[in-house]
Amino acid sequence: MRIFGLVQDSIVDGPGFRFSCFVQGCPHHCPGCHNPDSHDPAGGREMTVDEVAKELLKNPLTDGLTLSGGDPFAQPEDCLALAKIAHKHKLNVWAYSGWTFEYLRDQGTQAQRALLEEIDVLIDGPFILEQRTLALPWRGSRNQRVIDVPASLAAGEAVIIPDER
Ligand code: SF4
């Protein structure tokens, strides 16, 4: 898989200590994107899923895996394999995507849908510069939602996880 960067002990990409896997490649090109160098699918560096998983499992204090980018749903097969390894080791899995939950569920490829079904929490939608905020946890613009994916798939509609006060 193509990787933009790996971060141990992140506290900004979800709750607890997280291993953040920033994948390389994003088709959304949101104006104001914080990681423009991650857009080119040919950029970054090549790593095997096993190599990334080895980094993921290095720190016993890690609470979960966050798939970010780039867009993890642009490399759904490899991200699915990594998410499965995380779950096997009792780590929760969060993911960011510029596609919405409804798009991935209804119009995504089979591989994207399979990845969606392996995610615990999805932060969805593109970064919209006009809706930029620093006030909301985990996301960069107000349109983005923190979605409980298993509950949403069961309910047939996006189930939003409320912000803690
Ligand atoms: S989806 Fe994320 S990585 Fe992709 S262009 Fe938008 S903000 Fe940047």
Residues whose N, C-alpha, C, O or C-beta is under 5 A from the ligand:
A	BS01	SF4	C26 H28 H29 C30 C33 H34 G69 G70 G98 P126 F127
